[in-house]
């Protein structure tokens, strides 16, 4: 039985679906502050907060949980700088509550949702896992702090973990019933699709003077279903080998903001109005992953690496939900 914290969120709900399809028993724990009840397609949804340690321990015992996949966290870079307390409390302290419940109940396996934000401004691209980690915002710092905590707990308490450092999660499940729906939305692809749907007049390009081929930021977009598959491989590897590890997850190919907009125009057949704006604070020029480690150790291969397909799946979901 797998406990999925934050399983009603964007990435969590895709992992829940994949787990369910593979026949895993699972229980989702989510306070629904950002997640959506209807996106939990498998398992039982228990509404609750990670701050409730004894309730968590009870739940682990009641369901006979043997492994945890931990998504529940705040994830807005800008907000993390404006309200660091909210982030340290919910991301770091609440992870300690979860780990406390795990230690008390003897559960020793956890797959943790980390981020490329742990690297900060990269010194070299593509970024491998051994690249220095110097986060440039509180959000990235909380993810790195949790990785450090997991590393120490692994030594002291025999905990086994996999930390997955996602680059830019994008796209939606092929059935289009689950996908990206944040409030407020701040991510590029859903905002561009909002323009295509006429829900938003235009997209603002945050900075056109970066040291990149067209002056706009370059990101490594990875399909959310490929991310989901990686969680399952990481969990199974923890069970089989008991080795802890940190893995990057990206396609190894960067696309600029302009390229994303052009791709969305092709996919949707709509003209997407864009205006050039100022840089957004803390945005690195280029973030591209080297994911060789997870490919070699776990045999992970993206099934949907092409940006056009990623945007097309996002568009199918977006039209269905907001159109
Ligand atoms: N962008 C725009 N206009 C917008 C929104 C975004 O130009 O209206 C640009 C951003 O400046 C960035 C790119 O589009 O260059 C992608 O932006 P997103 O907000 O979609 O994603 P980020 O790269 O900022 O963030 C992602 C994850 C975070 C994670 C971060 C790691 O969503 O959780 O990568 O740096 F922290």
Boltz pocket constraint, residues with backbone or C-beta under 6 A from the ligand:
constraints:
  - pocket:
      binder: B
      contacts: [[A, 75], [A, 77], [A, 115], [A, 116], [A, 117], [A, 139], [A, 140], [A, 166], [A, 167], [A, 168], [A, 169], [A, 186], [A, 187], [A, 188], [A, 189], [A, 191], [A, 203], [A, 204], [A, 205], [A, 206], [A, 207], [A, 217], [A, 218], [A, 219], [A, 257], [A, 280], [A, 283], [A, 284], [A, 287]]
      max_distance: 6.0
